């Protein structure tokens, strides 16, 4: 993790656009070159972020997903910025559109069916690989220009040594369906469920049932 002084931070972020902020300050900046700077703060004096910074988790998760050939952002550098008591990850975004934005723009029924099936297969693959993304929702799943699905906002991922058990799978699927309109879209015609169950079906001694 690189230590970044305040002057260097100001030079890096000159002309940047604020993409996300809260009561504690800026959370995500879009830099002039098209890359992003995402800030993380430690919410409590004693927390896991003390020995496992969120910025480092983000970078480690990107590396792990890339190993599994799951599209995700490309990390450029990690920074510790003591002047504002933040860590930050500098990265190139994953090209494409989130599924949430695609639905908001409107897609025809044939495309909706294909996308739900694609998503069901994708989530099943995550679960078989032991990838538990606590923030799994349509706003964090991206369809790339190559028509693949990938993940963004990755600090909340935990990767297990084996496929996820029933409890974690059900909990993850419940979170994916937490918004009523998106839950209704996901459940339409059973497309997602059929594809998910087909993808999660046992294929070997380590396979797991839903």
Steps between C-alpha positions, in 0.01 A plus 500: 500500500648833388496798737351799321553847641237772476676691221527188286135421568394847384707465183351158426140609556511837323202522266344183644125447514331384821307181424401403853510676837339480844494696824861404564628635167589382152484125437571465127665736250511473121842628394561685171670195343187285553635310801338503844623571852292333770552604862456282807483609862520289814157532658602394852815539707537123522386312193624242251594790271791571735689186391314437172435837333197515272713636216724194527196270506372668184832439324531142627147421386567642154806278475306192613212563260741552213652160582154349452456702178215704643504854355572766761678838537875525437690630803773756432623580852409509869556812709511591869408866540567604858406866441133401461516174700404290199627212292424503130504268201576639154352288222373484145127424498347190350360605160130443447168572668356378826196277471307755701571772245408264214162431657440868566570578134262225393565174315261286297360174633726273294806681632361490855462122480855458369641732767321323786633165381849643461479645851378171647798317350735773619382498862514119506859517381588747776349269761672189367831688513433593862464871425272667753430860402301655784414802283370293210228697321422617148687826556826311561473260205623632165439372149816568304529591129605135447159391641654352814387572855742641754509657846583842644522656850691200631606569860215282633605175332609193693639203309455160666715198432198300387166574341258696716273307734123529490484773767737733314339430162151577627619809683675624187197438280279681752727803482494490120119521520478765774335768280138417407514611134825312439369194685195501274721522192727221623212264573321554168431172313744315725788574260753596769405217735516231231840621378634531855392149599640356178830673568519394863409134430755246625778426258750329731582397856523860624172610340224645715122500484272798554 
